[in-house]
Amino acid sequence: MSEANKEAKLAEIREKLKRLLVEQLSLEDVAPADITDDGELFGDGLGLDSLDAVEIVVLLQRNFGLEVKDMEQSREIFRTVNSLAEYVYSKTCV
């Protein structure tokens, strides 16, 4: 896949992830456009917590058919929308 195609696919995945995060995590007063690609999702960033992490695991399973079993690995995967998108891309598009 060309670099342009990869970037287009990643942009599509990022947008879908933002929409799903807002919908599935019931983020009130947050629109998908409010979530930055590189902003931290947990802690001082978007403010997600460990229960939200479990919801993200379910979200990835339902929407992308992905299983995340290694919680140590998930910390890095769930850090930002970009890191989530890269993970989804690596498991579904390569």
C-alpha positions as CSV (number, residue, x, y, z in Angstrom):
1,M,0.0,0.0,0.0
2,S,1.4,3.4,-0.9
3,E,2.1,6.0,1.8
4,A,-0.8,8.2,0.5
5,N,-3.2,5.2,0.7
6,K,-1.9,4.4,4.2
7,E,-2.4,7.9,5.4
8,A,-5.9,8.1,3.9
9,K,-6.8,4.8,5.6
10,L,-5.3,6.0,9.0
11,A,-7.3,9.2,8.7
12,E,-10.5,7.2,8.1
13,I,-9.7,5.0,11.1
14,R,-9.0,8.0,13.4
15,E,-12.3,9.6,12.5
16,K,-14.2,6.4,13.1
17,L,-12.4,5.9,16.5
18,K,-13.2,9.4,17.6
19,R,-16.9,8.9,16.7
20,L,-16.9,5.6,18.5
21,L,-15.2,6.9,21.6
22,V,-17.8,9.7,22.0
23,E,-20.7,7.4,21.3
24,Q,-19.6,4.3,23.2
25,L,-18.1,6.0,26.2
26,S,-21.0,8.5,26.5
27,L,-18.6,11.4,26.5
28,E,-20.9,14.3,27.3
29,D,-19.9,17.8,26.1
30,V,-17.3,16.2,23.8
31,A,-17.6,16.1,20.0
32,P,-15.4,13.8,17.8
33,A,-13.8,17.0,16.4
34,D,-12.8,18.0,20.0
35,I,-10.5,14.9,20.3
36,T,-7.0,15.6,18.9
37,D,-5.1,12.9,17.2
38,D,-2.1,13.2,19.5
39,G,-3.9,14.2,22.8
40,E,-3.6,11.8,25.7
41,L,-6.8,9.9,26.2
42,F,-6.3,9.1,29.9
43,G,-5.4,11.2,32.9
44,D,-5.0,14.9,32.2
45,G,-5.8,14.5,28.5
46,L,-9.4,13.5,27.7
47,G,-9.8,12.2,31.2
48,L,-10.6,8.5,30.5
49,D,-10.2,6.0,33.3
50,S,-9.7,2.2,33.7
51,L,-13.4,1.5,33.1
52,D,-13.1,3.4,29.8
53,A,-10.1,1.2,28.9
54,V,-12.3,-1.9,29.2
55,E,-14.9,-0.2,27.0
56,I,-12.2,0.5,24.4
57,V,-11.3,-3.2,24.4
58,V,-14.9,-4.0,23.7
59,L,-15.2,-1.2,21.1
60,L,-12.1,-2.6,19.2
61,Q,-13.5,-6.1,19.4
62,R,-17.0,-5.2,18.1
63,N,-16.0,-2.7,15.4
64,F,-12.7,-4.0,14.2
65,G,-12.6,-7.7,15.3
66,L,-9.5,-7.1,17.4
67,E,-8.6,-8.6,20.7
68,V,-6.3,-6.8,23.1
69,K,-5.2,-9.2,25.8
70,D,-1.9,-7.8,27.0
71,M,-2.8,-4.9,29.4
72,E,0.8,-3.7,29.4
73,Q,0.7,-3.4,25.7
74,S,-2.7,-1.8,25.8
75,R,-1.3,1.2,27.8
76,E,0.7,2.2,24.8
77,I,-2.0,1.3,22.2
78,F,-4.6,3.3,24.1
79,R,-2.4,6.4,24.7
80,T,-3.7,8.5,21.8
81,V,-6.1,8.3,18.9
82,N,-3.0,8.1,16.7
83,S,-1.7,5.1,18.6
84,L,-5.1,3.4,18.5
85,A,-5.4,4.0,14.7
86,E,-1.9,2.7,14.1
87,Y,-2.8,-0.5,16.0
88,V,-6.0,-1.0,14.1
89,Y,-4.3,-0.3,10.8
90,S,-1.5,-2.8,11.6
91,K,-4.0,-5.5,12.5
92,T,-6.6,-5.0,9.8
93,C,-4.9,-3.4,6.7
94,V,-1.4,-4.9,6.4
